[in-house]
Amino acid sequence: MNTDADTGFVFGIGTDLIKISRIDKLIQKYPQRFLSRVFTAGEIEFCRARLNVAAGLAARFAAKEAVRKALSTDGVKGCSWRDIEIISRPDGKPAVKLHNKTAALAVQQGVGHVLISLSHEKGLALAFAMAIRRG
């Protein structure tokens, strides 16, 4: 059986599930410190324009975790939370934009782009990421 994974098309996958209340508590306890450490200005602005700010931020936090897993960045010095930015494409779908050390690591690993899917419901936020090889 020949799949895309067998030919090296998929570099890595990652998923993350988080309670929205966990992110909400961090926002309440450390509003500026937490937000500025983890999210870009664009991510914060996008989520603040939504009805449920915490749900949007939780989904993006889960997405960043999923991308870190897909790229295997755990333990790599200099790969910060803000280096993984979740943006909104013109069609409204989420997309991943990598910056700085994380972008350089992706290039070094042969990753051309990262696909992302986000969801939140009943107090939980979920993200799934797939790092795709260039080629």
MODELLER restraints for C-alpha pairs under 7 A, 6 or more apart:
rsr = mdl.restraints
at = mdl.atoms
rsr.add(forms.Gaussian(group=physical.xy_distance, feature=features.Distance(at['CA:4:A'], at['CA:10:A']), mean=6.61, stdev=0.5))
rsr.add(forms.Gaussian(group=physical.xy_distance, feature=features.Distance(at['CA:9:A'], at['CA:132:A']), mean=5.97, stdev=0.5))
rsr.add(forms.Gaussian(group=physical.xy_distance, feature=features.Distance(at['CA:9:A'], at['CA:133:A']), mean=5.36, stdev=0.5))
rsr.add(forms.Gaussian(group=physical.xy_distance, feature=features.Distance(at['CA:10:A'], at['CA:131:A']), mean=6.10, stdev=0.5))
rsr.add(forms.Gaussian(group=physical.xy_distance, feature=features.Distance(at['CA:10:A'], at['CA:132:A']), mean=4.79, stdev=0.5))
rsr.add(forms.Gaussian(group=physical.xy_distance, feature=features.Distance(at['CA:10:A'], at['CA:133:A']), mean=5.92, stdev=0.5))
rsr.add(forms.Gaussian(group=physical.xy_distance, feature=features.Distance(at['CA:11:A'], at['CA:111:A']), mean=6.84, stdev=0.5))
rsr.add(forms.Gaussian(group=physical.xy_distance, feature=features.Distance(at['CA:11:A'], at['CA:131:A']), mean=5.34, stdev=0.5))
rsr.add(forms.Gaussian(group=physical.xy_distance, feature=features.Distance(at['CA:11:A'], at['CA:132:A']), mean=5.51, stdev=0.5))
rsr.add(forms.Gaussian(group=physical.xy_distance, feature=features.Distance(at['CA:11:A'], at['CA:133:A']), mean=5.68, stdev=0.5))
rsr.add(forms.Gaussian(group=physical.xy_distance, feature=features.Distance(at['CA:12:A'], at['CA:70:A']), mean=4.44, stdev=0.5))
rsr.add(forms.Gaussian(group=physical.xy_distance, feature=features.Distance(at['CA:12:A'], at['CA:71:A']), mean=6.24, stdev=0.5))
rsr.add(forms.Gaussian(group=physical.xy_distance, feature=features.Distance(at['CA:12:A'], at['CA:130:A']), mean=5.90, stdev=0.5))
rsr.add(forms.Gaussian(group=physical.xy_distance, feature=features.Distance(at['CA:12:A'], at['CA:131:A']), mean=5.17, stdev=0.5))
rsr.add(forms.Gaussian(group=physical.xy_distance, feature=features.Distance(at['CA:13:A'], at['CA:69:A']), mean=6.75, stdev=0.5))
rsr.add(forms.Gaussian(group=physical.xy_distance, feature=features.Distance(at['CA:13:A'], at['CA:70:A']), mean=4.19, stdev=0.5))
rsr.add(forms.Gaussian(group=physical.xy_distance, feature=features.Distance(at['CA:13:A'], at['CA:129:A']), mean=5.58, stdev=0.5))
rsr.add(forms.Gaussian(group=physical.xy_distance, feature=features.Distance(at['CA:13:A'], at['CA:130:A']), mean=4.44, stdev=0.5))
rsr.add(forms.Gaussian(group=physical.xy_distance, feature=features.Distance(at['CA:13:A'], at['CA:131:A']), mean=6.17, stdev=0.5))
rsr.add(forms.Gaussian(group=physical.xy_distance, feature=features.Distance(at['CA:14:A'], at['CA:66:A']), mean=4.32, stdev=0.5))
rsr.add(forms.Gaussian(group=physical.xy_distance, feature=features.Distance(at['CA:14:A'], at['CA:67:A']), mean=6.09, stdev=0.5))
rsr.add(forms.Gaussian(group=physical.xy_distance, feature=features.Distance(at['CA:14:A'], at['CA:69:A']), mean=4.78, stdev=0.5))
rsr.add(forms.Gaussian(group=physical.xy_distance, feature=features.Distance(at['CA:14:A'], at['CA:70:A']), mean=4.49, stdev=0.5))
rsr.add(forms.Gaussian(group=physical.xy_distance, feature=features.Distance(at['CA:14:A'], at['CA:128:A']), mean=5.82, stdev=0.5))
rsr.add(forms.Gaussian(group=physical.xy_distance, feature=features.Distance(at['CA:14:A'], at['CA:129:A']), mean=5.11, stdev=0.5))
rsr.add(forms.Gaussian(group=physical.xy_distance, feature=features.Distance(at['CA:14:A'], at['CA:130:A']), mean=6.53, stdev=0.5))
rsr.add(forms.Gaussian(group=physical.xy_distance, feature=features.Distance(at['CA:15:A'], at['CA:66:A']), mean=4.43, stdev=0.5))
rsr.add(forms.Gaussian(group=physical.xy_distance, feature=features.Distance(at['CA:15:A'], at['CA:127:A']), mean=5.54, stdev=0.5))
rsr.add(forms.Gaussian(group=physical.xy_distance, feature=features.Distance(at['CA:15:A'], at['CA:128:A']), mean=4.37, stdev=0.5))
rsr.add(forms.Gaussian(group=physical.xy_distance, feature=features.Distance(at['CA:15:A'], at['CA:129:A']), mean=6.17, stdev=0.5))
rsr.add(forms.Gaussian(group=physical.xy_distance, feature=features.Distance(at['CA:16:A'], at['CA:62:A']), mean=5.13, stdev=0.5))
rsr.add(forms.Gaussian(group=physical.xy_distance, feature=features.Distance(at['CA:16:A'], at['CA:63:A']), mean=7.00, stdev=0.5))
rsr.add(forms.Gaussian(group=physical.xy_distance, feature=features.Distance(at['CA:16:A'], at['CA:65:A']), mean=6.17, stdev=0.5))
rsr.add(forms.Gaussian(group=physical.xy_distance, feature=features.Distance(at['CA:16:A'], at['CA:66:A']), mean=5.35, stdev=0.5))
rsr.add(forms.Gaussian(group=physical.xy_distance, feature=features.Distance(at['CA:16:A'], at['CA:126:A']), mean=5.75, stdev=0.5))
rsr.add(forms.Gaussian(group=physical.xy_distance, feature=features.Distance(at['CA:16:A'], at['CA:127:A']), mean=5.44, stdev=0.5))
rsr.add(forms.Gaussian(group=physical.xy_distance, feature=features.Distance(at['CA:16:A'], at['CA:128:A']), mean=6.74, stdev=0.5))
rsr.add(forms.Gaussian(group=physical.xy_distance, feature=features.Distance(at['CA:17:A'], at['CA:62:A']), mean=6.13, stdev=0.5))
rsr.add(forms.Gaussian(group=physical.xy_distance, feature=features.Distance(at['CA:17:A'], at['CA:124:A']), mean=6.84, stdev=0.5))
rsr.add(forms.Gaussian(group=physical.xy_distance, feature=features.Distance(at['CA:17:A'], at['CA:125:A']), mean=5.72, stdev=0.5))
rsr.add(forms.Gaussian(group=physical.xy_distance, feature=features.Distance(at['CA:17:A'], at['CA:126:A']), mean=4.51, stdev=0.5))
rsr.add(forms.Gaussian(group=physical.xy_distance, feature=features.Distance(at['CA:17:A'], at['CA:127:A']), mean=6.69, stdev=0.5))
rsr.add(forms.Gaussian(group=physical.xy_distance, feature=features.Distance(at['CA:18:A'], at['CA:58:A']), mean=6.94, stdev=0.5))
rsr.add(forms.Gaussian(group=physical.xy_distance, feature=features.Distance(at['CA:18:A'], at['CA:62:A']), mean=6.44, stdev=0.5))
rsr.add(forms.Gaussian(group=physical.xy_distance, feature=features.Distance(at['CA:18:A'], at['CA:124:A']), mean=5.69, stdev=0.5))
rsr.add(forms.Gaussian(group=physical.xy_distance, feature=features.Distance(at['CA:18:A'], at['CA:125:A']), mean=5.37, stdev=0.5))
rsr.add(forms.Gaussian(group=physical.xy_distance, feature=features.Distance(at['CA:18:A'], at['CA:126:A']), mean=6.61, stdev=0.5))
rsr.add(forms.Gaussian(group=physical.xy_distance, feature=features.Distance(at['CA:19:A'], at['CA:123:A']), mean=5.83, stdev=0.5))
rsr.add(forms.Gaussian(group=physical.xy_distance, feature=features.Distance(at['CA:19:A'], at['CA:124:A']), mean=4.57, stdev=0.5))
rsr.add(forms.Gaussian(group=physical.xy_distance, feature=features.Distance(at['CA:19:A'], at['CA:125:A']), mean=6.30, stdev=0.5))
rsr.add(forms.Gaussian(group=physical.xy_distance, feature=features.Distance(at['CA:20:A'], at['CA:54:A']), mean=6.31, stdev=0.5))
rsr.add(forms.Gaussian(group=physical.xy_distance, feature=features.Distance(at['CA:20:A'], at['CA:55:A']), mean=5.65, stdev=0.5))
rsr.add(forms.Gaussian(group=physical.xy_distance, feature=features.Distance(at['CA:20:A'], at['CA:58:A']), mean=5.51, stdev=0.5))
rsr.add(forms.Gaussian(group=physical.xy_distance, feature=features.Distance(at['CA:20:A'], at['CA:123:A']), mean=5.37, stdev=0.5))
rsr.add(forms.Gaussian(group=physical.xy_distance, feature=features.Distance(at['CA:20:A'], at['CA:124:A']), mean=5.36, stdev=0.5))
rsr.add(forms.Gaussian(group=physical.xy_distance, feature=features.Distance(at['CA:20:A'], at['CA:125:A']), mean=6.17, stdev=0.5))
rsr.add(forms.Gaussian(group=physical.xy_distance, feature=features.Distance(at['CA:21:A'], at['CA:123:A']), mean=6.91, stdev=0.5))
rsr.add(forms.Gaussian(group=physical.xy_distance, feature=features.Distance(at['CA:23:A'], at['CA:54:A']), mean=6.41, stdev=0.5))
rsr.add(forms.Gaussian(group=physical.xy_distance, feature=features.Distance(at['CA:23:A'], at['CA:58:A']), mean=5.79, stdev=0.5))
rsr.add(forms.Gaussian(group=physical.xy_distance, feature=features.Distance(at['CA:24:A'], at['CA:54:A']), mean=5.35, stdev=0.5))
rsr.add(forms.Gaussian(group=physical.xy_distance, feature=features.Distance(at['CA:26:A'], at['CA:34:A']), mean=6.73, stdev=0.5))
rsr.add(forms.Gaussian(group=physical.xy_distance, feature=features.Distance(at['CA:27:A'], at['CA:34:A']), mean=6.53, stdev=0.5))
rsr.add(forms.Gaussian(group=physical.xy_distance, feature=features.Distance(at['CA:38:A'], at['CA:81:A']), mean=4.96, stdev=0.5))
rsr.add(forms.Gaussian(group=physical.xy_distance, feature=features.Distance(at['CA:38:A'], at['CA:82:A']), mean=5.47, stdev=0.5))
rsr.add(forms.Gaussian(group=physical.xy_distance, feature=features.Distance(at['CA:39:A'], at['CA:81:A']), mean=6.94, stdev=0.5))
rsr.add(forms.Gaussian(group=physical.xy_distance, feature=features.Distance(at['CA:39:A'], at['CA:82:A']), mean=5.44, stdev=0.5))
rsr.add(forms.Gaussian(group=physical.xy_distance, feature=features.Distance(at['CA:40:A'], at['CA:82:A']), mean=5.76, stdev=0.5))
rsr.add(forms.Gaussian(group=physical.xy_distance, feature=features.Distance(at['CA:40:A'], at['CA:85:A']), mean=6.71, stdev=0.5))
rsr.add(forms.Gaussian(group=physical.xy_distance, feature=features.Distance(at['CA:43:A'], at['CA:86:A']), mean=6.73, stdev=0.5))
rsr.add(forms.Gaussian(group=physical.xy_distance, feature=features.Distance(at['CA:43:A'], at['CA:87:A']), mean=6.94, stdev=0.5))
rsr.add(forms.Gaussian(group=physical.xy_distance, feature=features.Distance(at['CA:47:A'], at['CA:53:A']), mean=5.11, stdev=0.5))
rsr.add(forms.Gaussian(group=physical.xy_distance, feature=features.Distance(at['CA:47:A'], at['CA:56:A']), mean=5.39, stdev=0.5))
rsr.add(forms.Gaussian(group=physical.xy_distance, feature=features.Distance(at['CA:47:A'], at['CA:57:A']), mean=6.30, stdev=0.5))
rsr.add(forms.Gaussian(group=physical.xy_distance, feature=features.Distance(at['CA:55:A'], at['CA:120:A']), mean=6.69, stdev=0.5))
rsr.add(forms.Gaussian(group=physical.xy_distance, feature=features.Distance(at['CA:55:A'], at['CA:125:A']), mean=6.79, stdev=0.5))
rsr.add(forms.Gaussian(group=physical.xy_distance, feature=features.Distance(at['CA:58:A'], at['CA:125:A']), mean=5.88, stdev=0.5))
rsr.add(forms.Gaussian(group=physical.xy_distance, feature=features.Distance(at['CA:59:A'], at['CA:118:A']), mean=6.06, stdev=0.5))
rsr.add(forms.Gaussian(group=physical.xy_distance, feature=features.Distance(at['CA:59:A'], at['CA:119:A']), mean=6.59, stdev=0.5))
rsr.add(forms.Gaussian(group=physical.xy_distance, feature=features.Distance(at['CA:59:A'], at['CA:120:A']), mean=6.62, stdev=0.5))
rsr.add(forms.Gaussian(group=physical.xy_distance, feature=features.Distance(at['CA:59:A'], at['CA:125:A']), mean=4.93, stdev=0.5))
rsr.add(forms.Gaussian(group=physical.xy_distance, feature=features.Distance(at['CA:59:A'], at['CA:126:A']), mean=6.03, stdev=0.5))
rsr.add(forms.Gaussian(group=physical.xy_distance, feature=features.Distance(at['CA:59:A'], at['CA:127:A']), mean=6.51, stdev=0.5))
rsr.add(forms.Gaussian(group=physical.xy_distance, feature=features.Distance(at['CA:60:A'], at['CA:86:A']), mean=6.39, stdev=0.5))
rsr.add(forms.Gaussian(group=physical.xy_distance, feature=features.Distance(at['CA:62:A'], at['CA:125:A']), mean=6.80, stdev=0.5))
rsr.add(forms.Gaussian(group=physical.xy_distance, feature=features.Distance(at['CA:62:A'], at['CA:126:A']), mean=6.02, stdev=0.5))
rsr.add(forms.Gaussian(group=physical.xy_distance, feature=features.Distance(at['CA:62:A'], at['CA:127:A']), mean=5.38, stdev=0.5))
rsr.add(forms.Gaussian(group=physical.xy_distance, feature=features.Distance(at['CA:63:A'], at['CA:118:A']), mean=6.91, stdev=0.5))
rsr.add(forms.Gaussian(group=physical.xy_distance, feature=features.Distance(at['CA:63:A'], at['CA:127:A']), mean=4.86, stdev=0.5))
rsr.add(forms.Gaussian(group=physical.xy_distance, feature=features.Distance(at['CA:63:A'], at['CA:128:A']), mean=6.74, stdev=0.5))
rsr.add(forms.Gaussian(group=physical.xy_distance, feature=features.Distance(at['CA:64:A'], at['CA:81:A']), mean=6.84, stdev=0.5))
rsr.add(forms.Gaussian(group=physical.xy_distance, feature=features.Distance(at['CA:64:A'], at['CA:84:A']), mean=6.02, stdev=0.5))
rsr.add(forms.Gaussian(group=physical.xy_distance, feature=features.Distance(at['CA:66:A'], at['CA:127:A']), mean=6.29, stdev=0.5))
rsr.add(forms.Gaussian(group=physical.xy_distance, feature=features.Distance(at['CA:66:A'], at['CA:128:A']), mean=5.88, stdev=0.5))
rsr.add(forms.Gaussian(group=physical.xy_distance, feature=features.Distance(at['CA:66:A'], at['CA:129:A']), mean=5.41, stdev=0.5))
rsr.add(forms.Gaussian(group=physical.xy_distance, feature=features.Distance(at['CA:67:A'], at['CA:129:A']), mean=5.46, stdev=0.5))
rsr.add(forms.Gaussian(group=physical.xy_distance, feature=features.Distance(at['CA:68:A'], at['CA:74:A']), mean=6.68, stdev=0.5))
rsr.add(forms.Gaussian(group=physical.xy_distance, feature=features.Distance(at['CA:70:A'], at['CA:129:A']), mean=6.33, stdev=0.5))
rsr.add(forms.Gaussian(group=physical.xy_distance, feature=features.Distance(at['CA:70:A'], at['CA:130:A']), mean=6.06, stdev=0.5))
rsr.add(forms.Gaussian(group=physical.xy_distance, feature=features.Distance(at['CA:70:A'], at['CA:131:A']), mean=5.74, stdev=0.5))
rsr.add(forms.Gaussian(group=physical.xy_distance, feature=features.Distance(at['CA:71:A'], at['CA:106:A']), mean=6.84, stdev=0.5))
rsr.add(forms.Gaussian(group=physical.xy_distance, feature=features.Distance(at['CA:71:A'], at['CA:131:A']), mean=6.55, stdev=0.5))
rsr.add(forms.Gaussian(group=physical.xy_distance, feature=features.Distance(at['CA:73:A'], at['CA:79:A']), mean=6.85, stdev=0.5))
rsr.add(forms.Gaussian(group=physical.xy_distance, feature=features.Distance(at['CA:78:A'], at['CA:101:A']), mean=6.09, stdev=0.5))
rsr.add(forms.Gaussian(group=physical.xy_distance, feature=features.Distance(at['CA:79:A'], at['CA:101:A']), mean=5.49, stdev=0.5))
rsr.add(forms.Gaussian(group=physical.xy_distance, feature=features.Distance(at['CA:79:A'], at['CA:102:A']), mean=5.20, stdev=0.5))
rsr.add(forms.Gaussian(group=physical.xy_distance, feature=features.Distance(at['CA:83:A'], at['CA:98:A']), mean=5.61, stdev=0.5))
rsr.add(forms.Gaussian(group=physical.xy_distance, feature=features.Distance(at['CA:83:A'], at['CA:99:A']), mean=4.56, stdev=0.5))
rsr.add(forms.Gaussian(group=physical.xy_distance, feature=features.Distance(at['CA:83:A'], at['CA:100:A']), mean=6.12, stdev=0.5))
rsr.add(forms.Gaussian(group=physical.xy_distance, feature=features.Distance(at['CA:83:A'], at['CA:102:A']), mean=5.97, stdev=0.5))
rsr.add(forms.Gaussian(group=physical.xy_distance, feature=features.Distance(at['CA:84:A'], at['CA:96:A']), mean=6.87, stdev=0.5))
rsr.add(forms.Gaussian(group=physical.xy_distance, feature=features.Distance(at['CA:84:A'], at['CA:97:A']), mean=6.15, stdev=0.5))
rsr.add(forms.Gaussian(group=physical.xy_distance, feature=features.Distance(at['CA:84:A'], at['CA:98:A']), mean=4.93, stdev=0.5))
rsr.add(forms.Gaussian(group=physical.xy_distance, feature=features.Distance(at['CA:84:A'], at['CA:99:A']), mean=6.47, stdev=0.5))
rsr.add(forms.Gaussian(group=physical.xy_distance, feature=features.Distance(at['CA:85:A'], at['CA:96:A']), mean=5.81, stdev=0.5))
rsr.add(forms.Gaussian(group=physical.xy_distance, feature=features.Distance(at['CA:85:A'], at['CA:97:A']), mean=5.09, stdev=0.5))
rsr.add(forms.Gaussian(group=physical.xy_distance, feature=features.Distance(at['CA:85:A'], at['CA:98:A']), mean=6.21, stdev=0.5))
rsr.add(forms.Gaussian(group=physical.xy_distance, feature=features.Distance(at['CA:86:A'], at['CA:94:A']), mean=6.44, stdev=0.5))
rsr.add(forms.Gaussian(group=physical.xy_distance, feature=features.Distance(at['CA:86:A'], at['CA:95:A']), mean=5.70, stdev=0.5))
rsr.add(forms.Gaussian(group=physical.xy_distance, feature=features.Distance(at['CA:86:A'], at['CA:96:A']), mean=4.89, stdev=0.5))
rsr.add(forms.Gaussian(group=physical.xy_distance, feature=features.Distance(at['CA:86:A'], at['CA:97:A']), mean=6.33, stdev=0.5))
rsr.add(forms.Gaussian(group=physical.xy_distance, feature=features.Distance(at['CA:87:A'], at['CA:94:A']), mean=5.66, stdev=0.5))
rsr.add(forms.Gaussian(group=physical.xy_distance, feature=features.Distance(at['CA:87:A'], at['CA:95:A']), mean=5.27, stdev=0.5))
rsr.add(forms.Gaussian(group=physical.xy_distance, feature=features.Distance(at['CA:87:A'], at['CA:96:A']), mean=6.20, stdev=0.5))
rsr.add(forms.Gaussian(group=physical.xy_distance, feature=features.Distance(at['CA:87:A'], at['CA:97:A']), mean=6.90, stdev=0.5))
rsr.add(forms.Gaussian(group=physical.xy_distance, feature=features.Distance(at['CA:88:A'], at['CA:94:A']), mean=4.60, stdev=0.5))
rsr.add(forms.Gaussian(group=physical.xy_distance, feature=features.Distance(at['CA:88:A'], at['CA:95:A']), mean=6.01, stdev=0.5))
rsr.add(forms.Gaussian(group=physical.xy_distance, feature=features.Distance(at['CA:89:A'], at['CA:95:A']), mean=6.39, stdev=0.5))
rsr.add(forms.Gaussian(group=physical.xy_distance, feature=features.Distance(at['CA:94:A'], at['CA:116:A']), mean=6.66, stdev=0.5))
rsr.add(forms.Gaussian(group=physical.xy_distance, feature=features.Distance(at['CA:94:A'], at['CA:117:A']), mean=6.99, stdev=0.5))
rsr.add(forms.Gaussian(group=physical.xy_distance, feature=features.Distance(at['CA:95:A'], at['CA:115:A']), mean=6.67, stdev=0.5))
rsr.add(forms.Gaussian(group=physical.xy_distance, feature=features.Distance(at['CA:95:A'], at['CA:116:A']), mean=6.09, stdev=0.5))
rsr.add(forms.Gaussian(group=physical.xy_distance, feature=features.Distance(at['CA:96:A'], at['CA:114:A']), mean=6.11, stdev=0.5))
rsr.add(forms.Gaussian(group=physical.xy_distance, feature=features.Distance(at['CA:96:A'], at['CA:115:A']), mean=6.92, stdev=0.5))
rsr.add(forms.Gaussian(group=physical.xy_distance, feature=features.Distance(at['CA:96:A'], at['CA:116:A']), mean=6.81, stdev=0.5))
rsr.add(forms.Gaussian(group=physical.xy_distance, feature=features.Distance(at['CA:110:A'], at['CA:133:A']), mean=5.46, stdev=0.5))
rsr.add(forms.Gaussian(group=physical.xy_distance, feature=features.Distance(at['CA:110:A'], at['CA:134:A']), mean=5.79, stdev=0.5))
rsr.add(forms.Gaussian(group=physical.xy_distance, feature=features.Distance(at['CA:111:A'], at['CA:131:A']), mean=6.30, stdev=0.5))
rsr.add(forms.Gaussian(group=physical.xy_distance, feature=features.Distance(at['CA:111:A'], at['CA:132:A']), mean=5.49, stdev=0.5))
rsr.add(forms.Gaussian(group=physical.xy_distance, feature=features.Distance(at['CA:111:A'], at['CA:133:A']), mean=4.17, stdev=0.5))
rsr.add(forms.Gaussian(group=physical.xy_distance, feature=features.Distance(at['CA:111:A'], at['CA:134:A']), mean=5.44, stdev=0.5))
rsr.add(forms.Gaussian(group=physical.xy_distance, feature=features.Distance(at['CA:112:A'], at['CA:132:A']), mean=5.90, stdev=0.5))
rsr.add(forms.Gaussian(group=physical.xy_distance, feature=features.Distance(at['CA:112:A'], at['CA:133:A']), mean=5.24, stdev=0.5))
rsr.add(forms.Gaussian(group=physical.xy_distance, feature=features.Distance(at['CA:112:A'], at['CA:134:A']), mean=4.30, stdev=0.5))
rsr.add(forms.Gaussian(group=physical.xy_distance, feature=features.Distance(at['CA:113:A'], at['CA:131:A']), mean=6.11, stdev=0.5))
rsr.add(forms.Gaussian(group=physical.xy_distance, feature=features.Distance(at['CA:113:A'], at['CA:132:A']), mean=5.52, stdev=0.5))
rsr.add(forms.Gaussian(group=physical.xy_distance, feature=features.Distance(at['CA:114:A'], at['CA:129:A']), mean=6.60, stdev=0.5))
rsr.add(forms.Gaussian(group=physical.xy_distance, feature=features.Distance(at['CA:114:A'], at['CA:130:A']), mean=5.50, stdev=0.5))
rsr.add(forms.Gaussian(group=physical.xy_distance, feature=features.Distance(at['CA:114:A'], at['CA:131:A']), mean=4.34, stdev=0.5))
rsr.add(forms.Gaussian(group=physical.xy_distance, feature=features.Distance(at['CA:114:A'], at['CA:132:A']), mean=5.85, stdev=0.5))
rsr.add(forms.Gaussian(group=physical.xy_distance, feature=features.Distance(at['CA:115:A'], at['CA:129:A']), mean=5.54, stdev=0.5))
rsr.add(forms.Gaussian(group=physical.xy_distance, feature=features.Distance(at['CA:115:A'], at['CA:130:A']), mean=5.10, stdev=0.5))
rsr.add(forms.Gaussian(group=physical.xy_distance, feature=features.Distance(at['CA:115:A'], at['CA:131:A']), mean=6.43, stdev=0.5))
rsr.add(forms.Gaussian(group=physical.xy_distance, feature=features.Distance(at['CA:116:A'], at['CA:128:A']), mean=5.70, stdev=0.5))
rsr.add(forms.Gaussian(group=physical.xy_distance, feature=features.Distance(at['CA:116:A'], at['CA:129:A']), mean=4.51, stdev=0.5))
rsr.add(forms.Gaussian(group=physical.xy_distance, feature=features.Distance(at['CA:116:A'], at['CA:130:A']), mean=6.58, stdev=0.5))
rsr.add(forms.Gaussian(group=physical.xy_distance, feature=features.Distance(at['CA:117:A'], at['CA:127:A']), mean=5.53, stdev=0.5))
rsr.add(forms.Gaussian(group=physical.xy_distance, feature=features.Distance(at['CA:117:A'], at['CA:128:A']), mean=5.21, stdev=0.5))
rsr.add(forms.Gaussian(group=physical.xy_distance, feature=features.Distance(at['CA:117:A'], at['CA:129:A']), mean=6.56, stdev=0.5))
rsr.add(forms.Gaussian(group=physical.xy_distance, feature=features.Distance(at['CA:118:A'], at['CA:126:A']), mean=5.74, stdev=0.5))
rsr.add(forms.Gaussian(group=physical.xy_distance, feature=features.Distance(at['CA:118:A'], at['CA:127:A']), mean=4.48, stdev=0.5))
rsr.add(forms.Gaussian(group=physical.xy_distance, feature=features.Distance(at['CA:118:A'], at['CA:128:A']), mean=6.68, stdev=0.5))
rsr.add(forms.Gaussian(group=physical.xy_distance, feature=features.Distance(at['CA:119:A'], at['CA:125:A']), mean=5.76, stdev=0.5))
rsr.add(forms.Gaussian(group=physical.xy_distance, feature=features.Distance(at['CA:119:A'], at['CA:126:A']), mean=5.16, stdev=0.5))
rsr.add(forms.Gaussian(group=physical.xy_distance, feature=features.Distance(at['CA:119:A'], at['CA:127:A']), mean=6.42, stdev=0.5))
rsr.add(forms.Gaussian(group=physical.xy_distance, feature=features.Distance(at['CA:120:A'], at['CA:126:A']), mean=5.98, stdev=0.5))
